[in-house]
C-alpha cells in the first residue's frame, strides 16, 4: 500500500503545493522552527505576515535571544496562545547558549529545547535537515486514517499504531518531501469537514472512500465560545501591554474589561504564565 501511495501523492504535491516561504530551499533551520511553532493551531494565512516580520527582525536565534522575552510577546501580535512566543524566546536562548547559535539537527536534541514536542522535533529534523521521521500532525494523521485504515478520523491522541504505520510508509528516498506532501494533502483536499475526494490523487486507493465513507466520531465542532471568556479577557489585557512601551497603570487595564472578578483572575493568570510582570505596585508590563 505504501509504495502505491507514494507516486500519486508526491506528483500531486509537485503540482499543487503552496509556495510558502519556510518551504523554500533557502529557508534556514531557525526559520523552519519558527514557522512550526507559529503554525500550531493557527492557519497559514494568519501566520505568514507575522512570520515574515519576525524573520526580518530576528533572522537568527542569537538576535532574538538578545532581546527581553516581552519583545517576543509584543511581536507575536494576535496569533493566539502567546505562551508559544515565550517558548520560542526560551528556545533562542537555549540554542545560543548550548548549541553555538545553531538549531540542532537531531530529533533528541530538538526535543530537549523548551516547548518543543514530538511533532515539532520530527518536523524540524525532517524539513530543515533532511531526516527520515514520522511527522504526525493532525492533517497527516487524518490522511493516513482514511487512506490506509478506512477510518474517517484518527484517534484524539496519537497512538503507537499510528506511529508505526507512519514509519512503515516512509519512503527510502526523500522522506521529508513525502511528509510535507501528505500534510499538504490533508490541509487542502482531505480536510476534516468537507473532504474533496474528487480532487484526491489517491481516491482510488482510499480505504475509507472505497468502504462508502462510513461515519465515525470526529472532532468536536467549536461553538462560538470565545466572547466573554477568560481567554478573550486575557487577550484584551495583553493587547494593552503590547501596545505600551514600558509599564502601564492598572487603570489602563481596568478600562478594557468591566468584570472586575474576571479581570483580576485573567491578570493573575498572565503573571503566573510569565506573560506579564508587576515592576511596581499598581503597574504591569510585558516581561523584561
N, C-alpha and C positions, 0 to 999 in steps of 0.2 A: 504493500500500500504506500509506504513512504516514498519509494522511487517514483511511483506513478504520480504522486502529488508534486514532486519537485519541479519538473519541467514546466507544467502549465502555470503554477503559481509564480515561478521565477520569471517566466516570459510575460505574464500579466504585469508583474511589478516593473519590469523594464520599460513597459509602455505606459503604465498608469500612475506610477509613483509621483507623489507631490514633491516639488522642488523646495525642500526645507533646508535652511542654512546649516543646521547642525548635522545634516546628512552629507554635505559636500565634502569632497576629498581633502580640502584644506582645513576642515574643522578640527580644532585641537582637542585632545582628551578633556581638557578643562571645559571647553565649550560644550562637549557632549555630556559631561557630568552635570553642568548647569541646566542643560535642556531636560535631562531625565528627571531631575528633581522638580523643575518647574512644571513639567507635564503631568505630574501625579495629580489625578483628579481635576485636571484643568485642560480645557480644549486648546488645540493648536492655535486657533485664531486669537485667543487672548494671550497666549504665551509669547508668540513671535515678536511683537513690538517690545515687550519688556525684556526678553532675552537679548534682542539687538542692542538696546540701551545698556543693559548690564555688561555685555561683552565689550562695548565701546569704552565703558568706564573702568571695568576690571577685566582686562584681557588675560590675566594670569592669576593663579591663586595668591601669589605674593601681593598683588595690587589690592585685592580685597582684604587680605589678612592685615594690611597696614591701616585699614580703616576701623573705626569702632563698630560694634555689631549693630548699633542703631541705624547706621547708614545703609546696611543691608536691608533692614526692615523698611526704611524710608523708600528705597528704590524698588522694593518688592511691589509697591503700589497696591492694587486691588486684586491681585491674583488669588487671594484667599489662603487660608491655612498658613498664616505668616510665620509660624514656627519653622517652616521649611527655610525661610531666609536665615534664621539663626543657625540652622543645621548647615547651610551652605557656608556661612561665615566660619563656623567651627571647623568644617572640612578644609577651608582655605588655610586656616591657621595650622591644622594638623599636617596638611600636605607641605606647607612651607617649613614647618619645624622638623618633621620626621621623614620627609621624602624628598628633600632638596628642591622643593618647589615644583615637583613633577607629580601629576596624578599617577598613582601606582597602576601597574598593568595586571597584576594578578588578582583573581577573584578574592582570595583570602585577605590580601592587603586592603582591597577596596571595602570589604565587609568590616574591616577594622576602623573605617572612618566614621565620624559622628553622623548618625542619622541615615547611614547607607544600609539598606536591607538587601535581601537576596536578589530581588528583581534588578535594582539599580546596579549592584555589583556585576551581575551577569551581563546587563546591557552595556555598561561601560567597557568591561573586559572584551566584549564582542565587537561593539561598534567602533571603539577607539583603538583597539589593539589586535583585532582580528582573531580573538579567541573563539573556541568552539564551546558554547554554553547553551543550555536551555533557557531562553529568555521568555519568561512566562508572565506577560501582563494580561489584563482582562481580555483584550482582543484576541491574543494568541490562544488563550485557554478556550475561548468561545469557538474559534475556528476548528480547533482540534476536537473539541467535544462533539461538534456537529459532523465534521467530515469523517472522523475515524470512529468515534464511539456511538454515533447515532443519537446523541442527546442534545436537546435544544440549548441548554445552558450548562456550564460547568458547575461544580460544587462551589459553595460560598467561599471556602478556603482551599488553597492549593493542596492537593493530596500527593502522596508518594506515587500513586498510579499515574497521575497526570505527568509528574516529573519524569518518570521512567518512559512514558510514551513519547514525550517531547524529546528526550535524549535519544530514543531509538530512531527518531525521524531526522536527526541532524545529518545533513549530507557530508560526505567525506571531504568535499571541497567547498569553500566559501560558505561556511555555516552562518557568518554574520548577515550576509545578504538574504539567506533563507529566513533568518529570524525576523528581519525587518520587513520582508515581503509578506510573511504570514500576519504580522502585526498590521500592516497597511491594508491587507485584505479584510481583516476584522473591522478596521476603522472605517473603511469606505464602502464595503459591499456586504460582508457578513455581520451586519450590525445587530444590536441586541433586540430592538423592537420591530424593525422592518427590513429584514434581510432581502437583498435584491438577487435572488437565486438566478434570475435570467442573465445577470451580468457576471456570474461567478465562473472562473476558469475551471473549477473542479466540480461543477454541479453534477456532472455525470458520474462522479465517483463518490459523492457525498452520502454517507450512510443515513444521515438524518433526512435528507430530501428523498432518497430512494425509499425510505420507510414511510413516506407520506407526511413528513414534518410533524411527528407526534409532539403534542404539547407537554411541557414539563414545568415545574415551578421555576419561575425566572426571577430576575432581580426585582425587588420591590419598586413600584413606581413612587417617585419622590413627590410628595404633596407640596403645596405652597406653604411651607412652614417656616420660611426664613424671617418674614416680617414679625417684629415684636419679640424675637428670640434673644437669648443672651449672645448668640453669635453676631446678630445684627448690632446689638448694643456695643459689643467689643469692637466691631468694625468702625462704628461711628467715633468711638473714643480714640481708637488708633489713628484714624484719619486726622484728627486734631493734632495728635503728636507728630505725625508725619509731616504735616504742613508747617509746623513750627520749627525753627532752628534754635533749639535751646529749650529750657523748661517753660511750662505753661502753668498759670494758676489754675487751681481746681475749679474755679468759677467758669473757666472756658470749657471744661469738660462737662460740668453740670448743665451747661446751656444746651447741649446737643442731645440729652436724653432725660425725659421728665421723671421716669420712675426711679425714685431715689434708691430703693432697696436693690433693684436690678442693676442700676448704675454702679453702686458700690460693690456689688458682687462681681460685676464684669471688670471693674478697675482692679480689684484684688486678684482676679484670675490673670490679668495681663501682667501684673507684677510677679505673681508666682511663676508664670511661664517664661519670665525673662524678657518680655516684650516691652516692658516699661519699668521705670525706676523712680524713686522719690528722692531727689537730691536734697531737698529741704522740705520741712513741714508745709503742706499746702500746695506743693508744686509737683508736677510729673514731667517726665521726658522719656525719649527713646533711650535704650541702654547705651552708655558711653564706653 
